[in-house]
């Protein structure tokens, strides 16, 4: 798909205590902005529920949502993928 990019990273099990925070950190790095300049994650998804699900779920679990201009896919095995949402024109 034209105009898209994908950034994938995997966290080790010992770094996976707060998946929601890891998502915010990765999005802020991808956008080149400070974390405080992003819209709050909780406006998109319940971060506590996401953390709980991903910490206790099978590695096969996958959650995908839109956040700050990215399609975020996060898996129970620690993989976080960011796909840039394409810009659409109103022509």
N, C-alpha and C positions, 0 to 999 in steps of 0.2 A: 504494500500500500504506500503510495507516494506521500511524503511529508510526515512519516512516522519514524520513530526510533525506539529501540528497546534497550533497556539497561537492566541487567540481571545480576544479582549478587546473592550469596548464600551466607547466612550467619551460622556460626558453630553453636552447638547446643548450650554451651555456657554463656553465650551472648544473647540468648533468645528469651530472656526474662521479661522484656517489655517490647513485644513486637510492634505495638502502635508507635512507640517512640522511635524505633529503628526506621519505620516507614517515613515518619516526618523528617528524620535526619537525611534519609536518602533523597527524598523529594527536594529538600532545601538545597542539597549539594547539586542535584541535577539542574535545578533552576538558577543556581548561583546566587541564592538569597539566604539571609539569616532565618533561622527557624521562626523567630517572632514576626517576621514579615509574611508568613504564610497564613492562610485562613485556618482557623482551628479545625483539627481533624474531627472533633466531635460534632461539627456542623454537617459532616458527611457520614460518619460511622461512629458507633459507640466503641471508643477505644478500650474501655475496661472489658466489655464483652468480647471484643476481638482478641485481646490479650489472653483472656481466660480460655476461649475456644482454641487458639493456636498452641497454648502451653499444654493443653490436656488432650488434644485431638491426635488422631493417627497422622502419620506423615503424608498420607494421601489427600488430606483436606486442603481445599483451595478456595480462597475468597477473592473476588474481584470487585472493585468499585472505582468510581471516578473521584479524583482528588487533585485539586490545584493544577488542572490542565493535563493530568496524567491518568491513564488507566493503570491502576495498581492491582497486581495479582500477588498474593502472598500465600505461601503454602506451609503446611505443618512441619515440613522438613527444614524450614528456615530460609527458603528461597523467596526473594522479593524481586519482582519484575516491574519495571515502569515502562509503559508505552505512551509516548507523546500523543495526545489527542490531535488529530488533524484539524487545521483551521478550515472552516467552511465559509464560503462566500454566499451572499444572499442574491445572487444573480438570477 
